[in-house]
Amino acid sequence: MSNLEPLVKIGDWYYQAAYGQLLPAEPDVSNAVPVVLEPRLHSLLNYFLLHPNQILDKDTLINDVWPPAEGTDAAVMRAVGALRKVLGDNVKSPTYIATIAKKGYQWLCQIEPLTSQQRKPLPGTRTLTATELTHTASDTEKGLPWRFISAVCNILLLGGAALAYVLASVTVTPLTQLPDTVKPLSALTGQEFWATLEPGQQYAFYWHRKSEAAPQQLARQDLTSLKVNYNEQRYPVVSQPLWLDNNQLVFRAQDSEQHCYFYQQQVMPDFMPASKVMPCQQVLTQGLAILARDWYWLDYDADLRRYELWRRAEDGNTTRLMAFEEKWHKVDQLLVVGSALYLVARQDFYRSRLYQVNLEQKQLEKIADFDQQIITSSSWDKQHALLTLKNSELQLYNLKSKKQLSLGPMTWDLTQPQRYQERILSTQYLDYTTDIVLLTLANQQLTSERSWQTSNRNERLFAANGEQIAFVSERAGDNQVWLSQGRDSRQLSRLSSGQYIQQVFWHQDTLLSVIDNQLYQIALEDGSLSLINSRPVSGHYQSCDDILYWTEQTSDGWQLMAGLQQPEVLLSGVVNLKCAPAGLVVQFYNDSTLAFWSASQPQQLSPLPVSLNWHHILPEQWTSTERQLLWLDRQQWRLKVYDWQSGEISSYPWPATALPLEIHSDNTGNLFSVQPRHYDTDIVWLQNRS
């Protein structure tokens, strides 16, 4: 089989290849529960079914099933053993997978495709035989008048049509098979983002830059010759380009003086320079949408500290439609699905909410809450949105049924997807790796010393307790908490695939972590988890002077809290905090000025000469020590330092070609950054082999 049918029968199982679901095929099983394979077993079984009766050695399986540098002989043996256990296979007398001594493995079982014409009844259903059908019909003719029979038939036909309509409304037709191939479209040196095709689909347009520190320019690629042309205009910051008509793109960008403008650019048939249309306040990457020839965009009013929704009519008149709560972290995405406008808001540090915009009443209507951040969004068809969720595969979301469908493990590292017929155009990060780097701040200079932990996988979230240092690493596959002491490091947690670590910190020699919006204690002996608090986490935790503080968004807004057993509200309006000598530094949702707070004088707040807007700086991008408060100025590529004793602020150019994702400090005042290595991105097609 060169490709898998959506539903096949293998031995005693029905198998849905797209979803990795197994269902017992015995007709007497009426309450059967599907077995959902974890991603690695799902990929392994699909690979076996695509290569039946072939002897597959371990190296082939490692290369084709496991991600680069993750597969080992032992991993293959464990996965095959686990798959056999699920299928109920016997190693000595195999039905499904045979071990061929010194050669590899072979799939033995017959694969029976179940198409819509020949699909067999699932467990719990029964098909009438020809004799039964004839007997039933004759009995009906004798006992019932023909008008009644006709009425019943009409009712059944109408019911069947209604059922078909309902099924059609929740089924995504092009996805009878999930994408299984990633094919590069661009292969340039550097990074490409936000690809789009012109309506004739002969040319692709995307942003290109040579490195992380370089400005971006618009590229046009001929999809037949693969020749690439570049526009000479360059921008430090850009948004997703949208088609204004068949020949023109519109986008937002910063000019050389860091001012925000809307730009309009003719790109077909000739590649012309862009012209400024009107000013804006901030470049939001996906904050622009076009509906019925009107422009809709999100902007950030720095003076009023709030996000706003605007409209530009076809005649050029602009109107502010809505202003949004300051208590929300971000309101940064618009998308058009069908004839409706939708908005993505990040309610807090971790969760997103999807709204439909009622343009007549100028109100938001909630569609759904997501426990992850929605990174990007686009339209799939008239009722489905295509979403990139943090630490997840690409997802299709049905806006009517509110059901969610994963596009499979092939889509894990893809972002900025756009659908074109039965293919998806997307951005793929290549060899993206982060390191925890030790920094030195001395003699009025900031220098990058070396990687604190060396590996070929992502490292992040640094937390120190004396010589015990916890951090998150993907060196063993999925993200796990590791514990370092001296030169020795060991994996501590044993999280299942898909769990995501959002915060790691110490409290009274106890290691705590926020995992999937829940607070856990991690046992230092065996890495086992103990749930501390069942309430979802919305803010951040900090342990200062052996007291656990945290921020939380409640029905009354943001609050500074303390006391897990009997939570107490200490201060209102606080979204984040850091430790300070004899107190806390607190950050407010409605005021950029940081303030000093002390438990000994809880009613007194002392403003600090430091301004950090919580909409624009992440909790991991500022930190504190006993001597200093430190934060990243991402616009000026600098590290800013406030000295507690002198009250002076110093500024240091960042000593790397890419800004860090996080900065952290340890007990002795050392500074660490989570630094991305140099990486490339490509524009790729996501599709099926067929």
N, C-alpha and C positions, 0 to 999 in steps of 0.2 A: 504493500500500500504506500503510495507516494504521499498521501495525506489522509488524515483520520476523518471518518464520518463523525457527526455530532454525537451519535449514540451507537454503541457497538455492544455485542454480547461476547464475553470471554468466559468460557467455562460456566461457573455457577453465578456469574455476575453480569448485570447490566452496567456499562461504564459510560459516563459522560466525559468525553476527552477534554472539552473546553473548561469544565469546572473541577475536574479531578474527583468526581463523585462516583462511588460504587454502590449498587443496590442489589441485594440478593435476588436471583432470578427464579427461585423456586416458586411455583404457583400457589403453594399453600401458605406463603408468608404474607399475611395481611397487614401486619403492623411493622413492616421493615423500616428501619431508620437508615438513611444514606450514610456511608462512610466517606468523609471528606479527607482526602490525602493531604498531608502537609506539602508545601511547595516542592521540596527536593524529590519526594516520592512521586508526586504528580508528574514532574518533568521526566523522571526515570521511567515510569510506566509508559508515558507517551512515546519515549524514545524506543523502548522495546517494541511497542506496537507498530511503530514506523519501520522497524527492521526485523520482521518475524523470520524465524528459522535461520537467521544469520548468527555466526559466532562473533560476539562483541568482546574484545579484550578490555582490560581495565583502563588502559591508556586512552582508548577510544571513548569510553564512558566519561572519563575525567575531562577530556578535551571538549566533548559535545554537550555534556549535561551540567557539569560543575562550572561555576565562574572561575576566571583565571586565578591561579595560585591558591585555590581553595580545595581542590580535589586531591585525595590521596588514596592509595590502595585500601587502607583501613576504612576510609569513608565510604568507598564503593561497597566493600563487604558488609558494612553495617546497614547501608541503605538497601541492598539486595535482600539481606536477612529480614529487615523490617517490612519490605514489600511482600516477601513470601509469607510472613506472619499475618499480614492483613488479608491476603488472598486465601489463606488456609492451605498453602502449598506444603508438600512433603519433600524435604531435601533428598531423601534416599530414593523416592519414587515420584519425581516431580510431574506435575500437570501443567504448570505455568512456566517456570524458569529452571532450566537445567544448568548445572555447573559442568563445564567441559574442562577436564584436568589440564592444567598448565596453558590453557588457551583463553578461557573467559566464560561468558554466559550466553545462553541461547533461549529465545522465547519459543515455546512449544505449542501453546494452546491456539486453537483455531479462532480467528477473529471474524465475527459475523456482523457485517454492517446492518443496521436497522434504519432503512430510509423511511420516508413518510408513507411510501406505498406498501412496504412490507413490515412496518414496525409491529412488533409483537406486543400483546397487552402487558402492562406492568402489573406487578403483584397486587392482588386485591380486586382485579377486574375479571370479567368472564365474557367470552364470546359465544353466542348461540350457534349451535351446529345447524346445518341445512335442514335436518329433520325437525329439530326444535322450532326453527323459524317457520317452516311450512305449517306445522301443527298449530303454532300460535296464531298465524294469520288466518287459517281456516276457522279456528275457534272464534276469532274475532268477527269474521264475516257472518257466522251463524248467529252470534249472540248480540251484535250491536248494529244499529242502523248506519247506513253509509254516510249520512250527514254528520253523525257524531265522529265517525272515523276521519272524515275530511277535516272537521274542526280540530281534532287532536293533531292531525298531521300539520295543519297550518300553525298551530301553537308550537309544535316541535320545531318547525322550520324557523319561525320567528325567534324562538329561544336559541336555536343553533346559531342564527345570524348574530344575535346579541352577544352570545358567548364568544363567537369568532372576533367580534369587534373588541370586546374586552381583552381577549388574548393578544390581539394585534396592538392594542394600546400599551401593553406592558412588555412586548417582545421587541427586541432590536434585530430586525431582519438581517443586516449584513454580518451579524456576529454569531452565525451558526457555528463558526469555528473562530477561535481566538487567534490574534496575530502570532506568528511564530518565526518571523524573519525581520531583521533590521538591516536595511540596505542604505548605505551612505548616498546622499545627494551631493553634498559639498565635501571636499577633502582639502580645504585650504590650511595653510599654516596659521595658527592663531585660533580665534574664537568667533563663532557665528551664533546669532540669536534671532528669534522671532521671525521665522520664515513664513512667507505667504506666496501663493501663486496668483498670477494675473488670470482674469476670467478665461482666456483661451488656453491656459495651462501649458504655454510654451516657454515661459520664463518664470524663474523663482527670484524673489527679492528677500534679502535678509540683511541684518546688521553684522558688520565684521570689524574686528579689531585685532591687532597683531599680538597684544599681550594685555594683562589685567590693567596695566597703568596707561595704556594707549587710548586715544579717543576712538569713537566708532564712526564708521561711514557706511552708507547704503551700497550694497552690492547687487548687481543684476546678473543672473546666470542663465544662459541659454541651455535648456534641458536636452537639446539635440546634440549640439557641439560641445557642451559643458564649458564653453568659454565664459569668463567672468569679467564684467566691467565694474568699475568703482566710480561713485560720485565723489568729487573732490571735497565737498563740505564734510567737516568732522565735528562731532559733538561729544562733550564729556559724559552726558547722561541723555538717554533716549527712551521713548516709550514704544510700545508695539505699534507698527504701522497698520493702518486700516485703509480699505479701498473706498475712496469717495465716489468714484465711478469706474468705468472700464480702463481709464488711462491715468488716474491720479491717486496718489496716496496722501494721507494726512496723518500727522504724528506730533507729539510734543518732544521738545529737546531743550537742553541748556545751550546757550551760546558761549562764546569764549569768556564773557564777563559774568558767567553763572546766572544769567537771567533766563527765565522760562518763557518759551513762546510756542504757539501752534504753528506748524509748518505745513505747507501744501506743496506737493511736488509732482510734476508730470513725469511719468516713467515709461509710458507707451504712447506712440511707437518710438519716440526719442527719449533719451535719458537726460532730462533738463535739470538745472539747479533748483533747489527748494526756495520758496519765498515765505517770509513771515506773514502770518494772517492776523494774529492778535496775541497779546501777552497772556500769561497764566501765572500762577503763584508757585506751583510745585509740579515737577515731572513725576506723575504716578504711572508706573509701567503699564498697567492695564486699566487705567481709569477713564478710557474714552470709548464711546460706542456710537454707532450711527443707526438711526431707526427712522424710516419714512423721510429720509433726506434731512432730518434734523440731527444736529450733533448733541450728544449728552456727555458730560464729563464730570468727574469728581475732582475737587481741588481742596487744598488745605489753606485756611485763613490763619496765618501765623499770629496776627494781632488778637483775634478772637479765640484762637486755639481750638479750632473745630474743622471738621470736614464738611464740605458742602456739595450739593448736586446742582449743576447748571445745565441750561439748554441754549443752543444757538439755532434759531429758526433759519429757514432757507433764505429769508430776506436779510440775514445778518444780525438781527436783533438778539441780544442775550438776556436771559432771565435766570435768577437764582430760584430754584424750585424748592429746595429743602436744605436744612442744616441739621447735623447729627450730633448725638450726645458726645460730650467730651469724655465720658466714662468709657467709651469704646476705645480699644487700642488703635485700630485702623479701620478705615472704610476706603478700600483701595482697588476694587475691581467692579467693572460693569460688563455685562454681556447681554446680547440679544439672542433669544431663542424663540423661533416662530415670529410672532408679531408683538412679543412682550419684552420688557426691559427688566433685568434682574441685577441685583447688587449683592456683593459679598462683603460682610463686615466681620472683623476679628473682635469678638466680644472681650477677650482678655488675652493673656499671653499664650494660650494654648488652643483655644477653641474658636471655630468660625460659625457664622450663621448666614444662611442664604435667604434673601428676600426677593419678592416681586415688587416692582415699583408701580403703584397705581398713579399714573400721570394725571388723571382727571382730578382725583381727590388729593393729590400730592401727599400720599401716605405710603408706608411700607407694610407689606403683608408677608408675614413669616412663612417660609416654605419648609425649612428644616434646620436643625442644629447638627453640627459635626464636632466630634471630639478631637479632631485634628485641624491643623491650619490648612485652608484651601490656598495653595500656592499660585495656581493659575486656573483659568476656566475658559471654556469656549463652547460654541454651539455644535451639537452633533446632528440633530434634525429638528423638526418642529416641536418636539416635546422632551428631548434629551439634552442634558448638558454633559460635557466632557471635562472632568475635573482632575487636576493634579493635587493630591493630598500629601502632606508631609509624611515621609517614611511609609509610603504606600505605593502600590501599583496604580496605574491610571484607572479611573473609575467613570463609568457611565451612570448618570443619575436621571431617573425618570421623574420629571417635574409634576406629573399627575399622580402616579401611583406611589411616588416617594420611595421607590425601590432602587437599590444600588447594585451595580454589576462590575466586578473587577475584570480588566482586560488581560489579566494573566501576568505571570512572573517575567515575561519578556519586556514588560513596560516599566520595570521597577526604577530604572535610572533615567527615564525620559521625562521631559517637561516641555511646556509651551506647545501642546499638541493642537493641530488643526486638521479636521477631517476633509478629505477630498475623495469622494465616492467611497470605495471600500479600502482606502489606504489612509494612513495618518502621517502627516508631516510633523516632525518633532525635533527638539534639540536634545542631543546626547552628550553628556560630559565624559571625556576620555581621561582615564588615569587620574581621576580627581582624588587627591590624598591630602589630609591635614596632619600636621605635626604639632606637638606641644613643645614650644621653643623657650629656652631660658634667655631672659633679657638682662642687660646690665645698664643701670642708670647712674652714671658717675661722671664727674668733671664736665658737667653741663652737656653731656652727650648720652644718647641712647643707642646702644649697640645690641645686635642680635648675636648671641653667643653660639648656641648649638641646639640640636634637638635633645630635649630632656629624655624622651623615650624614642628609640629608633625602631621603626617597623615600616612595612609597606602598605599599611592600612590606616584608616582614619582614627585620630585620637582627639579627644575633646573633654570638657568638663573636669577641671582640676580642683581637688579639695584636699587640703593638708591638715593633719593633726599630729604635730611633732614630726617624727620620722615616718609616720604612716601617711601615705599619700594615695588617695583614691582617684581614679580617672576612668574615662570610658574609652574603649578601644574596640575596633572591628577586626583585630588581628586573628581572631578565632572564628570569623564568619559574621554573625549578627553582632550588634552592639551589646557589649557586656561591661560590667564594672570590674576593673582590675585593681589590685592592691599592691603598692610598691613600698618596700622598706629596705633602705640601702640600695644594694645592687640587685636585689631579688624582686621579681614581679610575678604575680600569679593571678590567674583568672578567679574572680570571686563569685560573681553571679552566674546563674544557669538559666537565663531567661529563654522563653520559647521564641520561635521565629515570629517576627512582627511586633513584639513588645518594644517600646521605645522609651529610653531614659531621658528625662527632661531636666533633672537637677540632681546633683550629688553634693552632700554637705555633712559635716560632723556636728554632733551635739552631745556634750558630756561623754566623750570617747565612744559614742555610738554612731555608726554610719547610717544615715538616712538618705532616701532617694525618692524622687517623684518619678513614677513610671506609669505611663498612660493615664495621667491626670489623677493618680492616687499616691498617697504618701505611705512608704514602706520603711521598715527597719531591715537592714541587710546584716545577717549574722556573719561575724568575721571568721568563724570556724568553717562553715560549710556553704556560705552564700545564700542560705534559705531566707525567704521573705516573710515578714510579718506585717499585716496591714495595720497601720497606726490610726488612720481616720478614714471613714467611709465616704466623707463628703468630697466631691470633686475639687481638685486644686485649680484655682483660677489665677493666683498671684505667685509670690516667691517667698521662700523661707530663708531665715538667717539665724544662726546661733551666736549671740553676743553675751559675754560674761556668764556663760552657762544658762542663759535664758533663751528659750525658743520663741522667736517672733516670726510672724508671717503677715502677708497681705491677702485680702480676700474680697471678691466682689459679691456683695449681698444685694437684697432688694432695696436697701438704703444707700447703695453705692459702695465705693471702695473704703475698706477699713484696715487699720493696723491692729493686729490681734496678738495675744499672748495667752499661754495656758491651755494645753491640749485637753486636759481633763475637764476644766471649766473655762471655756474660751471667754476672754474679756476684751472688749473693744477699748483700745488705748487712744486712738486718734482717727478721725474721719478724713477721707479724701486721699489717703496714702496708697500709692500703687507699688512702690518698691522701697527697699531700705538697704543700708550697709552699716557695718559696725563702725563706731568712732570711739575715741578715748572717752570713757565714762558716759557713753550714750550711743545714740543712733543718728545716722544721716538719713533723712526721709525725703522721698520724691513724691510730688502731688500730681494728680491728674489735671488739675485746673490751674497750676502755677509751675512754671519752669524753674523757679528759684528753689534750690535745695535748702533744707533747714536742719538745724541740730535740735534733737529732742533728748531729754533725760528723764528717766523714771523718777528721779528725786524731785524734779520740778515739771510734772506732766502737763501743766497748763501753760508753760512758757516755751515758745519756739524762737530760736535764734536764726535768722536768715544767714545763709552763706553766700559769698561772692561767686557762686558757681551756678550756671543755668543749664539744665539738662531737660529737654522736652521728652516725655515718656513715649510720645508717638514716634520719635525719630532715633532713639537709642535703646538697644536691647538690654535686659538686665545683666547679661554676660559681658557687656561692653564698658562697664565701669566697675571699679573695685576699690578697696581701702586697705590700709595697713595702720599700724600704730603711729606712723609718722606722716602718712600722706593719703590723699584721696586722688585717684587716677581715673581718667576717662579718655575715650577716643573721640577726636574731632574728625569725623570721616570726610567732611567737606574739604578741610584743609590738609588732610593726610598727616595729622599730628597727634601725639600723645600729650595731654594736658595734665599737670600735676599741681595740686593744692597742698601746701605745707600746713599742717595743723598748728605748728608752733609760731611760725612767722606770719602766716596768713597770706603769703605770696603765691602767685600762680606762675608756673614755668611751662614752656612749650617746647616740644622736641619733634623734629621731623621723623616720620616713621622710617626705620632703616631697612625696608624691604620693598620689593616691586609690587607687592599686593598687601592690602590692609588685612589685619587679622580679623577672624570671626569672633574671638573672645579674648579677654585679658583676665588674669587671675593672679593672686598673691598667696604666699604661704605665711607661716607663723613668724619667720625671721625677716620678712619684708622683701624677699625675692619676688621678682615679677616674671610672669609667664604669659605667653600668647599662644592661641590656637591659630596656626599659620597655614594657609593653603600653599602647597607646592605649585610650581608652574604647571598649568594644564591647558588642554585644548578642548574645544567643543566642535561638533559637526552637526549639520542638518541631515536628518536621516528619514527614510521611509520606513514605517512600521506596517507590515502586510503579511498575508499568507503566501506560502510558497506557490500555491496553485494560482 
